[in-house]
Amino acid sequence: MYNVLDLISRYIPLVPCLKLESRNGLLVAVLSRFLLIPAFYFTAKYGDQGWMIFLVSFLGLTNGYLTVCVLTIAPRGYKGPEANALGNLLVLFLLGGIFSGAALDWLWLIGKKKAF
C-alpha cells in the first residue's frame, strides 16, 4: 500500500488547486509527520492490523505528495546558479535519506536468533 499511494500521491500536485505552495504550510506538514512516530508505536502495541494499514497508507500518501511539493517549491525565488545548487542539495539529501533508510533497515534483525 505504501508504494502504491506514494506513486499516486506524486501526481496529486498536478492539480493546481491541490498543490501546497506555501513554504510555511509545507514546513508544518513536514514537521507534523513526526506525530506518526508515536502513532505507529501505539498502534503496534495496542492497535490492530487495520489501523497499521491505514498509517502505512497515510505515510505513503504524505511522502509522495510532500516530496514533489518541496522539490518544486523550494528553488522558487532564487536565480539561476542558486536554484540549481539548491536543487542539487535537495536531491543529495533525498538520496541520502533513501540510502540510510535502506542501510539501517536490517537493524530490527539484531538480537533475533532466527533472523535469516
C-alpha contacts under 8 A as a table, 3 or more apart, distances in Angstrom:
res1	aa1	res2	aa2	distance
1	M	4	V	5.21
1	M	5	L	6.08
1	M	53	I	7.64
1	M	56	V	7.16
1	M	57	S	5.62
1	M	60	G	7.55
2	Y	5	L	5.47
2	Y	6	D	5.96
2	Y	56	V	5.83
2	Y	57	S	5.13
2	Y	58	F	7.91
2	Y	59	L	7.01
2	Y	60	G	4.46
2	Y	61	L	7.39
3	N	6	D	4.94
3	N	7	L	6.12
3	N	60	G	6.42
4	V	7	L	5.25
4	V	8	I	6.25
4	V	60	G	7.75
5	L	8	I	4.94
5	L	9	S	5.82
5	L	57	S	6.41
5	L	60	G	5.39
5	L	61	L	5.05
5	L	64	G	7.65
6	D	9	S	5.25
6	D	10	R	6.36
6	D	60	G	4.54
6	D	61	L	5.12
6	D	62	T	7.50
6	D	63	N	6.24
6	D	64	G	4.53
6	D	65	Y	7.47
7	L	10	R	5.42
7	L	11	Y	7.37
7	L	64	G	6.51
8	I	11	Y	5.74
8	I	12	I	7.06
8	I	61	L	7.61
8	I	64	G	7.68
9	S	12	I	5.11
9	S	13	P	7.78
9	S	60	G	7.94
9	S	61	L	5.40
9	S	62	T	7.33
9	S	63	N	7.93
9	S	64	G	5.12
9	S	65	Y	4.97
10	R	13	P	6.83
10	R	64	G	4.75
10	R	65	Y	5.14
10	R	67	T	7.72
10	R	68	V	6.11
11	Y	14	L	5.59
11	Y	15	V	7.97
11	Y	65	Y	7.69
12	I	15	V	5.97
12	I	18	L	6.71
12	I	19	K	7.24
12	I	65	Y	6.73
13	P	16	P	6.55
13	P	18	L	5.84
13	P	19	K	4.42
13	P	20	L	7.52
13	P	65	Y	6.92
13	P	68	V	7.29
13	P	69	C	6.91
14	L	18	L	7.79
14	L	19	K	7.09
15	V	18	L	5.50
15	V	19	K	6.51
16	P	19	K	5.44
19	K	69	C	7.01
20	L	25	G	7.12
20	L	26	L	6.87
20	L	69	C	6.46
21	E	25	G	7.59
21	E	26	L	7.46
21	E	69	C	7.16
21	E	73	I	6.37
22	S	25	G	5.01
22	S	26	L	6.16
23	R	26	L	5.05
23	R	27	L	6.17
23	R	73	I	7.62
23	R	74	A	7.74
24	N	27	L	5.03
24	N	28	V	6.23
25	G	28	V	5.18
25	G	29	A	6.11
26	L	29	A	5.02
26	L	30	V	6.03
26	L	66	L	7.40
26	L	69	C	7.77
26	L	70	V	7.13
27	L	30	V	5.22
27	L	31	L	6.07
28	V	31	L	5.23
28	V	32	S	5.89
29	A	32	S	5.18
29	A	33	R	6.64
29	A	66	L	7.88
30	V	33	R	5.51
30	V	34	F	7.77
30	V	66	L	7.24
31	L	34	F	5.75
32	S	35	L	5.63
32	S	36	L	7.86
33	R	36	L	5.46
33	R	37	I	7.87
34	F	37	I	5.70
35	L	38	P	6.06
35	L	39	A	6.55
36	L	39	A	4.78
36	L	40	F	5.95
36	L	55	L	7.71
36	L	59	L	7.97
37	I	40	F	5.31
37	I	41	Y	6.31
38	P	41	Y	4.87
38	P	42	F	6.07
39	A	42	F	5.41
39	A	43	T	5.97
39	A	55	L	7.90
40	F	43	T	5.07
40	F	44	A	5.98
40	F	52	M	7.21
40	F	55	L	7.15
41	Y	44	A	5.25
41	Y	45	K	6.23
42	F	45	K	4.96
42	F	46	Y	5.68
42	F	47	G	6.78
43	T	46	Y	5.32
43	T	47	G	4.17
43	T	48	D	6.82
43	T	51	W	6.72
43	T	52	M	6.32
44	A	47	G	5.90
44	A	48	D	7.50
44	A	52	M	7.27
47	G	51	W	6.44
47	G	52	M	7.46
48	D	51	W	5.81
48	D	52	M	6.70
49	Q	52	M	5.08
49	Q	53	I	6.20
50	G	53	I	5.17
50	G	54	F	6.25
51	W	54	F	4.96
51	W	55	L	6.19
52	M	55	L	5.10
52	M	56	V	6.15
53	I	56	V	5.21
53	I	57	S	6.03
54	F	57	S	5.11
54	F	58	F	6.07
55	L	58	F	5.02
55	L	59	L	6.06
56	V	59	L	5.01
56	V	60	G	6.26
57	S	60	G	5.15
57	S	61	L	6.14
58	F	61	L	4.98
58	F	62	T	6.12
59	L	62	T	5.33
59	L	63	N	5.93
60	G	63	N	5.03
60	G	64	G	6.33
61	L	64	G	5.72
61	L	65	Y	6.29
62	T	65	Y	5.16
62	T	66	L	5.76
63	N	66	L	5.50
63	N	67	T	5.95
64	G	67	T	5.25
64	G	68	V	6.38
65	Y	68	V	5.52
65	Y	69	C	6.24
66	L	69	C	4.98
66	L	70	V	5.87
67	T	70	V	5.38
67	T	71	L	6.06
68	V	71	L	5.26
68	V	72	T	6.09
69	C	72	T	5.35
69	C	73	I	5.90
70	V	73	I	5.28
70	V	74	A	5.61
71	L	74	A	5.89
71	L	75	P	7.43
71	L	87	G	7.22
71	L	90	L	6.98
72	T	75	P	6.73
72	T	76	R	7.63
73	I	76	R	5.61
74	A	86	L	7.84
74	A	87	G	8.00
75	P	78	Y	5.98
75	P	83	A	4.90
75	P	84	N	7.69
75	P	86	L	6.21
75	P	87	G	6.40
76	R	83	A	7.19
78	Y	82	E	5.86
78	Y	83	A	5.15
79	K	82	E	5.74
79	K	83	A	5.75
80	G	83	A	5.39
80	G	84	N	6.21
81	P	84	N	5.04
81	P	85	A	6.07
82	E	85	A	5.04
82	E	86	L	6.04
83	A	86	L	5.07
83	A	87	G	6.06
84	N	87	G	5.11
84	N	88	N	6.21
85	A	88	N	5.07
85	A	89	L	6.12
86	L	89	L	4.97
86	L	90	L	6.11
87	G	90	L	5.12
87	G	91	V	6.26
88	N	91	V	5.18
88	N	92	L	6.10
89	L	92	L	4.97
89	L	93	F	6.29
90	L	93	F	5.29
90	L	94	L	6.13
91	V	94	L	4.93
91	V	95	L	6.08
92	L	95	L	5.26
92	L	96	G	6.04
93	F	96	G	4.84
93	F	97	G	6.07
94	L	97	G	5.21
94	L	98	I	6.31
95	L	98	I	5.00
95	L	99	F	6.02
96	G	99	F	5.10
96	G	100	S	6.02
97	G	100	S	5.20
97	G	101	G	5.96
98	I	101	G	5.17
98	I	102	A	6.18
99	F	102	A	5.16
99	F	103	A	6.00
100	S	103	A	4.97
100	S	104	L	5.87
101	G	104	L	5.33
101	G	105	D	5.78
102	A	105	D	5.21
102	A	106	W	7.92
103	A	106	W	6.99
104	L	107	L	5.69
105	D	108	W	7.02
106	W	109	L	5.74
106	W	110	I	7.68
107	L	110	I	5.56
109	L	112	K	5.74
109	L	115	A	5.71
110	I	115	A	7.89
112	K	115	A	5.45
